[in-house]
Amino acid sequence: CEENGHMRTADASKVSPRARKRGRRQLGTLGAGNHFVDVMYVDEIYDKKVADIFGITKENQIVIMIHSGSRGLGHQVCSDYLRKMEDEFPEIIENLPDRNLTYSPTGSQLSKDYLGAMSAAANYGWCNRQLITYNTRLVFNKLFGKEGALGMVYDVAHNIVKVEEYEIDGEMKKVYVHRKGATRAFGPGHKEIPKVYRKVGQPIIIPGSMGTASYVLVGTDKAMNETFSSTPHGAGRVMSRHEANETFNEEEVKKDLVKKNIYLKSASKAGVVQEAPGVYKDIDEVVKITDEVGIGKKVAKLIPIGVING
């Protein structure tokens, strides 16, 4: 796990009672939107050496990809602190194109409180994903016995802020790195990468949509030098959820997936149409560019055969 699953900057006392209440009954659940558990197979391996280190050993190997976060607790933490920042620093709001870009000065107590609360929410997210992983393992062990054992490649966050150190204008500086729709991509040798991966770089997980491939990449020095160790978290939407509701039909989406031998289980109709493959950019092209510019190198391509959507 990134941070060994525990951000040391966490301060649970900065999480509001409302956020705690929202999160209390949601631990171990996927949530709505593009959160998922995918059963996939390895379609292609691009870097055998790195893939072996990651535990991806052969084509047609079955793998699981889980995407979920800190649920209502994390959402409420964000909402709470946006309001506090608006109240405390109205002069900042006046000069922003969007209120959701609100921020507070790094030296302020409010910024320190927010980092503590957000870090606590991130810890909730790791716990949440590990509980989903545990239940997934129970299912596989029940169905396949010892052959169904599932090791973990990596549990990495996205949509998060981290305090990290980089060389800027010839001087090492600690900075706040905001990764929204992005994920971390540390290159070889970084001290925060688990020892088992340190020689090759951090595993990068880039999910596609429920009807397309997903990818595993590895972090690079170039990403550390050029993008503050960041790389895309996914393909990105080309259509809003409202547009998707107007454009797609639940049954048609399911039929199209079945034609690709992909079986879908969703908690809601909205979850199907709003996350239809057509609402996203071409994941193959996004990963191709990521690989070519060197901010993440391709390791393996994964194809879904079963999708559980939140």
C-alpha positions in Angstrom: 0.0 0.0 0.0 1.0 3.6 -0.7 2.0 5.1 2.7 1.8 1.5 4.1 -2.0 2.2 4.1 -1.6 4.9 6.8 -0.9 8.6 6.3 1.0 9.9 9.3 -0.5 13.4 8.8 -3.9 12.1 9.8 -5.8 13.8 12.6 -9.2 12.1 13.1 -10.2 14.9 15.5 -10.5 17.2 12.5 -13.2 15.0 10.9 -16.7 16.4 11.6 -19.4 14.3 13.3 -21.5 14.5 10.1 -18.6 13.0 8.1 -18.1 10.2 10.7 -21.9 9.5 10.6 -21.9 9.3 6.8 -18.9 6.9 6.8 -19.9 4.7 9.7 -22.3 2.4 7.6 -20.4 2.6 4.4 -17.1 0.9 5.3 -16.5 -2.0 3.0 -18.7 -0.7 0.2 -18.1 0.4 -3.4 -20.2 3.5 -3.7 -21.7 5.0 -6.8 -20.3 6.6 -9.9 -17.3 4.9 -11.5 -16.4 2.8 -8.5 -16.1 -0.9 -9.4 -14.7 -4.4 -8.8 -13.5 -5.9 -12.1 -12.6 -9.5 -12.8 -10.0 -9.3 -15.7 -7.5 -11.3 -17.6 -4.0 -10.4 -18.6 -4.2 -9.7 -22.4 -0.7 -8.6 -23.1 2.6 -8.2 -21.2 4.9 -5.4 -22.4 7.7 -5.7 -19.8 8.2 -9.3 -18.6 10.8 -8.4 -16.0 8.7 -5.7 -14.2 5.5 -7.7 -14.6 7.1 -10.7 -12.8 8.1 -8.4 -9.9 4.5 -7.2 -9.8 3.2 -10.7 -9.7 1.8 -10.6 -13.2 3.3 -13.7 -14.6 1.5 -14.8 -17.7 -1.1 -14.0 -20.3 -4.7 -15.0 -19.5 -3.9 -14.8 -15.7 -7.0 -13.7 -13.8 -6.6 -10.4 -11.9 -8.9 -8.2 -9.9 -9.0 -4.4 -10.0 -10.8 -2.5 -7.3 -11.7 1.2 -7.5 -13.3 2.9 -4.5 -12.4 5.6 -2.0 -13.4 7.2 1.3 -17.1 7.2 0.4 -19.4 9.8 2.1 -16.9 10.5 4.8 -14.3 11.8 2.4 -16.9 13.7 0.4 -18.2 15.4 3.6 -14.6 16.3 4.7 -14.2 18.1 1.4 -17.5 19.9 1.7 -16.9 20.9 5.3 -13.5 22.5 4.6 -14.6 24.2 1.4 -17.2 26.0 3.4 -14.7 26.9 6.1 -12.2 28.3 3.5 -15.0 30.3 1.9 -15.9 31.8 5.3 -12.3 32.5 6.4 -10.8 33.7 3.2 -13.5 35.4 1.1 -11.0 37.5 -0.7 -9.5 34.4 -2.2 -12.9 33.2 -3.5 -13.5 36.5 -5.3 -10.6 35.9 -7.7 -11.3 32.3 -8.6 -13.1 31.1 -11.7 -14.8 28.3 -9.7 -15.6 28.2 -6.0 -14.5 24.5 -5.9 -11.0 25.7 -6.5 -11.0 27.3 -3.1 -7.8 27.1 -1.1 -6.3 28.5 2.1 -2.7 29.7 2.7 -0.3 26.8 3.6 0.7 28.4 6.9 -2.8 28.8 8.2 -4.3 26.7 10.9 -7.2 25.8 8.6 -4.8 24.3 6.0 -3.2 22.2 8.8 -6.6 21.1 10.0 -7.7 20.2 6.4 -4.6 18.1 5.8 -5.2 16.2 9.0 -8.9 15.6 8.1 -8.1 14.7 4.5 -5.4 12.3 5.6 -7.8 10.6 8.0 -10.2 10.3 5.1 -7.5 8.7 3.0 -6.8 6.2 5.7 -10.5 5.4 5.7 -10.2 4.8 1.9 -7.4 2.3 2.3 -9.3 0.5 5.0 -12.4 0.5 2.8 -10.5 -1.0 -0.2 -8.8 -3.6 2.0 -12.2 -4.8 3.3 -13.5 -5.1 -0.3 -10.3 -7.0 -1.1 -10.8 -9.3 1.9 -14.4 -10.1 0.8 -13.2 -10.7 -2.8 -10.6 -13.2 -1.5 -13.3 -15.0 0.5 -15.3 -15.5 -2.7 -12.3 -16.7 -4.7 -11.2 -19.1 -2.0 -14.7 -20.5 -1.8 -15.0 -21.0 -5.5 -11.4 -22.1 -6.3 -9.7 -23.2 -3.1 -6.0 -22.6 -2.8 -5.8 -21.9 -6.6 -8.0 -18.9 -5.9 -5.4 -17.1 -3.7 -5.1 -13.4 -4.5 -1.9 -11.5 -3.8 -2.0 -7.7 -3.9 0.0 -5.7 -6.4 -0.6 -2.2 -5.0 -3.2 -0.1 -3.3 -2.6 3.5 -4.4 -4.7 6.7 -3.9 -5.9 9.3 -6.4 -7.7 12.6 -5.8 -5.5 13.4 -2.9 -3.0 16.0 -1.7 0.5 14.9 -0.5 3.4 16.7 1.0 6.4 15.7 -1.1 10.0 16.9 -1.8 11.2 18.0 -5.2 14.1 19.9 -6.7 12.8 23.3 -7.9 15.3 25.8 -9.5 18.2 23.8 -8.1 16.8 23.7 -4.5 15.0 20.9 -2.7 11.6 22.0 -1.5 8.7 20.5 0.2 5.5 21.1 -1.7 1.8 20.2 -1.6 1.1 18.0 -4.6 -2.6 17.8 -5.6 -3.5 14.8 -7.7 -7.1 15.2 -9.0 -7.8 12.6 -11.7 -4.2 11.7 -11.3 -2.2 9.1 -9.5 1.4 8.8 -8.1 4.2 7.6 -10.3 7.5 7.4 -8.3 10.5 6.2 -10.3 13.1 3.6 -9.3 14.9 4.0 -6.0 12.4 6.3 -4.2 12.4 5.6 -0.5 8.6 5.6 -0.3 8.2 2.7 -2.7 7.9 -0.8 -1.0 11.3 -2.6 -1.1 10.0 -5.3 -3.4 9.4 -2.7 -6.1 12.1 -0.2 -5.3 14.5 -1.2 -8.0 12.0 -0.9 -10.9 9.6 1.8 -9.7 6.1 2.1 -8.3 3.2 0.2 -9.8 0.7 2.5 -11.6 -2.9 1.4 -12.1 -4.9 3.1 -14.9 -8.4 1.8 -15.2 -10.4 2.1 -18.4 -14.2 1.9 -18.6 -16.3 -1.2 -17.9 -16.1 -2.0 -21.7 -12.4 -1.4 -22.4 -9.0 -2.4 -21.3 -7.2 -1.2 -18.2 -3.5 -1.0 -17.7 -0.7 -1.5 -15.3 2.4 0.8 -15.7 5.5 1.5 -13.8 6.8 4.9 -12.5 9.7 6.7 -14.0 12.4 9.2 -13.2 11.0 11.5 -15.9 7.7 11.7 -14.1 9.5 12.7 -11.0 11.4 15.4 -12.9 8.6 16.7 -15.1 5.1 16.1 -13.5 5.8 16.0 -9.8 5.6 12.2 -10.0 2.1 12.2 -11.4 0.4 10.4 -14.2 -3.2 10.0 -15.4 -5.6 8.0 -13.2 -7.9 7.1 -16.1 -9.1 8.0 -19.5 -11.2 11.0 -18.4 -14.8 11.8 -19.4 -15.9 13.3 -22.8 -19.5 13.5 -21.7 -21.2 14.6 -18.5 -23.4 12.3 -16.5 -26.4 14.3 -17.5 -25.5 13.9 -21.2 -24.9 10.2 -20.7 -28.5 9.8 -19.2 -29.8 11.4 -22.4 -27.6 9.4 -24.8 -27.5 5.8 -23.5 -30.0 3.1 -22.7 -29.3 0.6 -19.9 -30.2 -2.5 -21.8 -28.3 -1.5 -24.9 -25.2 -0.9 -22.8 -25.5 -4.3 -21.3 -26.1 -6.0 -24.7 -23.0 -4.3 -26.1 -20.9 -5.6 -23.2 -22.2 -9.1 -23.5 -21.1 -9.1 -27.2 -17.6 -8.5 -25.8 -18.1 -11.4 -23.3 -18.2 -8.9 -20.4 -20.9 -9.5 -17.8 -22.2 -6.5 -15.8 -23.8 -6.3 -12.4 -24.8 -2.8 -11.2 -26.5 -1.4 -8.2 -28.5 1.1 -10.3 -29.6 2.0 -13.8 -27.8 5.3 -13.5 -24.6 3.5 -12.8 -24.8 1.7 -16.1 -25.6 4.6 -18.4 -23.4 7.2 -16.7 -20.4 4.9 -16.9 -21.0 3.5 -20.4 -17.8 3.1 -22.4 -18.8 5.8 -24.8 -18.6 8.5 -22.1 -14.8 8.1 -21.8 -11.8 9.0 -23.9 -9.9 6.2 -25.7 -7.9 4.5 -22.8 -5.5 2.9 -25.3 -4.6 6.3 -26.7 -4.2 7.8 -23.2 -1.9 5.0 -22.1 0.1 5.1 -25.4 0.8 8.8 -24.9 1.7 8.3 -21.2 4.2 5.6 -22.2 5.6 7.6 -25.1 6.2 10.8 -23.2 7.8 8.7 -20.4 5.7 9.6 -17.3 4.7 5.9 -16.9 5.9 2.9 -18.9 3.5 0.1 -19.9 3.8 -3.2 -18.1 0.5 -5.1 -18.9 -2.8 -4.7 -20.5 -5.9 -6.1 -18.8 -9.3 -7.0 -20.3 -12.5 -7.2 -18.2 -14.8 -10.3 -18.2 -16.9 -9.4 -15.2 -17.8 -6.0 -13.9 -19.5 -5.0 -10.6 -20.4 -1.4 -10.7 -21.3 0.7 -7.6 
